[in-house]
C-alpha cells in the first residue's frame, strides 16, 4: 500500500547505509541507490548527504522520514483493522505516557481483552506531546497521560493520583533532605526529558518553591526508565520519579526513596480522548479501568471521581 521507494528510503535512513539497507530488503545495493535517486528526482530535492560509506538524511530527508514513519504506522493499523474486521473483531488503539503506559495500562488492556474477546487493543507509549499529536490526528482512541495537556481539545477524565519521589542508590542520600542544598552544591540529577509529564511536574515544583534551577551540566536527561534507574543505581545522582516506576527496585532494596524537606510532589493522571467514531469504546474502556484501578499494582491512593478538571497539589 505504501510506495516501494518510501519503504526503501525509510530503511536506508534508519540504517544510514545503502548496502545494509539492501541486505535487509533483499535487494542489490545499486537497486537501492537507483530507487533513492528516483525518489529524489520525484521530490526535486536531495534526501541524503554522503560521508564515505555512511549516508545521513538532509533536512528534507528528516522531514520525509518523520512522515514515512507515520504512513507506515497508519498502513499497519489499516492492515490490522481489515484483518480484525474479517474475523469479526474490533481493533482500537490506546496511548499512554511512560509511567501510565509502562506500569498501569498493560494490566488494564489485558483485562479488557480477556473480558471483551471481540476486541483487539494496541498500546502506543510516548511522552505527553507525542500522545497529544496522535490523538489530534485520530491515530489513538484514548490515552492515559500524566503531563499537562490542551484542555480545549480533549475530553478529560481524572483517573488516579500519583506521587513523584526522589530515588537514589542505597546510602547515597538521607531519607529526608533539602533539595535546595542538593542543587546548590552542584550534585547531579538524572531526569526525564523535557516534554515528559514527570519533568514538567519536577520543574513546576522548583518554580513553586523558588528553588534554584539546576545547571545544565548537572542534569543527565534520559527518555527510558530502565536506563534512568541504572544510572541512579550506579550512584550517578538522584532522580525524581513515580513510585509506580520503582516498585520492584524499592522492594528488593536496589534503590531507596526519600522526601524533600521542601514538600511532596503529587500529580493527577487523566484519561484524554476526542469525539471520534470510537467515542463509545473510549468511554467504555475508561469506565472499565476505573472499576478495576484498585487492583492495579502499586496503587495505594486513588482520589474520588471529580467532575471538575484536576489541579496539581504540592503538600508539605
HELIX and SHEET records of a PDB file:
HELIX    1   1 UNK A    4  UNK A   15  1                                  12    
HELIX    2   2 UNK A   18  UNK A   25  1                                   8    
HELIX    3   3 UNK A   29  UNK A   43  1                                  15    
HELIX    4   4 UNK A   59  UNK A   86  1                                  28    
HELIX    5   5 UNK A   98  UNK A  103  1                                   6    
HELIX    6   6 UNK A  105  UNK A  115  1                                  11    
HELIX    7   7 UNK A  128  UNK A  136  1                                   9    
HELIX    8   8 UNK A  179  UNK A  184  1                                   6    
HELIX    9   9 UNK A  197  UNK A  208  1                                  12    
HELIX   10  10 UNK A  216  UNK A  218  5                                   3    
HELIX   11  11 UNK A  225  UNK A  233  1                                   9    
HELIX   12  12 UNK A  243  UNK A  246  5                                   4    
HELIX   13  13 UNK A  247  UNK A  252  1                                   6    
HELIX   14  14 UNK A  279  UNK A  292  1                                  14    
HELIX   15  15 UNK A  293  UNK A  295  5                                   3    
SHEET    1   A 2 UNK A  48  UNK A  51  0                                        
SHEET    2   A 2 UNK A  54  UNK A  57 -1                                        
SHEET    1   B 6 UNK A 119  UNK A 125  0                                        
SHEET    2   B 6 UNK A  90  UNK A  96  1                                        
SHEET    3   B 6 UNK A 142  UNK A 145  1                                        
SHEET    4   B 6 UNK A 265  UNK A 273 -1                                        
SHEET    5   B 6 UNK A 155  UNK A 168 -1                                        
SHEET    6   B 6 UNK A 239  UNK A 242 -1                                        
SHEET    1   C 6 UNK A 119  UNK A 125  0                                        
SHEET    2   C 6 UNK A  90  UNK A  96  1                                        
SHEET    3   C 6 UNK A 142  UNK A 145  1                                        
SHEET    4   C 6 UNK A 265  UNK A 273 -1                                        
SHEET    5   C 6 UNK A 155  UNK A 168 -1                                        
SHEET    6   C 6 UNK A 256  UNK A 257 -1                                        
SHEET    1   D 2 UNK A 176  UNK A 177  0                                        
SHEET    2   D 2 UNK A 259  UNK A 260  1                                        
SHEET    1   E 2 UNK A 189  UNK A 192  0                                        
SHEET    2   E 2 UNK A 219  UNK A 222  1                                        
END                                                                             
